[in-house]
């Protein structure tokens, strides 16, 4: 008799759909698969998007988003969660409410990685202004790790995020609410990219040479999804963060060169 196959990790992405395939749900599922995990999804919005811009956004009704989350937890089950684009206060509230219910019912709280998607590089805002208090007040406390880029960190906290000392101080404002913070440094200047992982107990600094590439669409989504996969697999947070950073660098190096703008990432060898 053949030995039973082990069950793969089950990872849920709650995010928008990118018609260009480079970010959002599509990037998350690709990243989950690359880490050997089974991906589930709760779509929060449908976007018309390519490598040049976000051209249109159609929100999914909050009750439908909630139903997708309920279906994922209720049948297949969830070992880790990645949250991306939410769009509106109503959707953010629905996500927070359903996650709080399902996470509280589990014997062990799975890792939750929150990528606070506020805006695209080009196109309309991806989070309404009235949704920011919900994001900070209701979803940040549910997260294991929050992964803001520098503009997002400044907007979430109302504090500057210029030099490394300022970034750590701003990150600690979110750490006080419960999660660790991986403040990504890709929007910084210089030949080196410095990502800072700030926890209640320590600060970890990950410095890498800046990669010059025409790609880069979906880097934030991919980083958060890789981090969720690694945490769900049991990696300690600092190792998972460094592994996710290096996975994104490998994906940038493997970019297929598609589109006329900021192209999608590839899959590292």
N, C-alpha and C positions, 0 to 999 in steps of 0.2 A: 504494500500500500504506500502510495506517495505521501511524503510528509506534508502537512498543511503549510501553505504559504503564510508568511507573517503579514500582518495588516500594515499597509503604508500609513504614514502620518497623514492626518486629515486637516487641511488648512483652509480656512475661510477668508476670502477677500471681500471686503465691503467697500465698493469704489465705483467710479464711473467707467463707462465703456468708451474706448478710444477706437473710432472707425479706422484710424491709420495703423492700429496694432502695436504702437510703440510704447504706450503708457497704460495706466489704469488697469482694469480687469485683465486685459490681454497680457500686459507685461507681468502682472502678478502670477497668472496661471503658468506662463512660460517659466518663470523663476521657480515656482513650486515644483514643477516637473523636473527642472534641472537639478533640484535637490532631492529627487526621488519621492516626492510627496504627492498626494492626491488633492487636487484643488476643487473647492466649492466656491460659489460666488453669490453675492447679493448686490445687484446692480442698482446704483443710486441715481444715475442719469445716463442718457444716451447722448454722446457728443458727435458732431461732425468735425473731424479733426484730421490734420495731416502734419507733415514736417514743418509747415510754414506757420500755422496758426490754428486756434480753436475757432471754427466758423459758426457753430450753433450748439446750443445746449438745450436738451429736453429733459426736465426732471421726471423721475419716477415717483408716483404718489407715495407718501410716507407709509401708508398701510400696506402697500405692495412690498416696499423695502422690508418692513417688519415681518411680513409673511415669508419672505425669502430666508431671513435669519432663522425664523422659527422652523422652517422646513429643514434647513441644514443641521441645526442642533437636534431636532426631533427624530430624524431618521438615521442619517449616516454618522453624525457626531462630529465634533470639532476638537482638535488637539492644539490649535493655535489660530490666532486671528490677526489679520492685517487690515487696518482701516485707512482709506485714502479719501478721495473726493466725496464730500457730502452735499454740497450745494446750498442747502437751505437750513434754517433753524428747525423747521418741522421734521425734516429728514434726520438731522443730527439728534433731535430729541427722541425720535422713534428708535434710532440705533442705540442710543444710550439706555433707553428703557428696556429694550429687548435683551441687550447684552447683559445688563445688570441682573435680569431675571435668570437667564440661562447660566451665567457664570456662577451665580450664587447656588445653583442647584447641583453643581459638579463637586465631586469629592476633592479635586485638586484644581486650582485656578490655572487655566492654560495661559501661555504668554499672549499678550495683546500688544501689538505694535501700531502706534498711531502716527501716520504721516499726515501732518496738518496742511493739506493742499488748500492754498488760499487763492492762487492765481496761476494762469499759464504764462509762459514767457511772452506769448503774443495771443491776444484775444480777450474775451470777457473774463471778469472775475469768476472763480470757481467756488467761492463761498460767499454767501450774502453777509453783509455787515452785521445783521442782527443774529447771525448764527455763531459769531465769535464767542460771546459769553457762554453759550451752550457747549461749545467745543472745549473751552477752558474749564468751565465749572462742572460739567457732567461727564465728558469723555476722557479728559486728561486724568482724573482720579481712577478711572477704570484701567488705564494703560500700564503695561510693564515698562515700556520705553516709548518716548516721543522722539521723532526724527525730523526736527525742523531744519530748513536751510537758514541762512543768516537773515534774509528779509522776514521770513516767517517767525523766527525767534524774536526779532524786534517787535513785530506786530502782536504776537501772542502775549508778550510781557510788558510792552510799552517802554522798554529799556533799550539803550543802544547795544549793538552787537558788532562793534568795529574791531577792536583788538581782542586778543585771546582773554585777557583779564575781564573785559566787558562781557564777552560771550559766556564765560563761566558764571559771572554774577547773574546774567539774565537767565541762564539755564537753571540756576538754583531757585529762581522764583517758581519754576514749574516743578522742580524736584520737591519743593515744600508741599505740593499737592499729591505726592505719592510716587510718580514714576521716575525712572532714570531718564536722562536726556542725551541723545546723540546729536549734537549740533554739527551739521555738515558744513564744510568750509569751501565748497566748490565756488560759491559766489564771492569769495575773498580774492585778494590780489596777490601777485607774486608767482614765482616759479614753483612754489610748494603749496600743496593743499593740506590743511590741518583740520582734522575732524576731532572733536572733543566729546568724550563720553563722561558725563557728570552724574554721579550717584550721590546718595546721602553720605557716603563714607569716603569717596575718592574721586579724583579726576584722572582720566586716561587720555593721553595725547597720541593720535595716530597721524604721522606726517608722511606724505608720499609726494614724489615729483609730479607736477601738474602734467596731465596728458593733453596734448593739443590735438583736437579731433573735430570734424564737422558733425559728428554724432553727439548724443547727449540727451535726446528726447527720452524721458522715462527713467532717468537715473534715480530720482527720488523714490519712485514707485518700486523699482527693482531693488534698491538698497533695503527698503522697509520689508519687502517680501522675503528677501534673502535672510534678513535678521530674524523674521518670524519663523522661518523654516529651521534655522540653526538653533534658536531657543527651544522650539518644540522638540528638536532632536536631543535636547539635554545639554547643549554646550553652555558653559558659564558665560555670563553676559559680556565681559571684556573680549573673550575669544570669539564669541558670536559676532560682536560688532566688528572686530578686525577682519574676520572671515567674510562678512558681508561687504565691507569696504573693498577688499581685494577681489571679491566676485564681480563687483561693479566695474572695477578697473579692467578685469579680464573681458567683461562684456563690451566695454568701450573699445578695447583693442581688437575685438572680433566683430566690430560693427560692419554690416554688409554694404554700406554706402548707398542706401536707398533714399529717394526723395531729393527735393531741391532746397531743403532747409536744414533744420536741426534733425538729423537722421536718427533712426532707432538703434538700439544696442543689438549686439549679436549674442550668441551663446558661447561662453568660454569653452575651450577644448577640454 
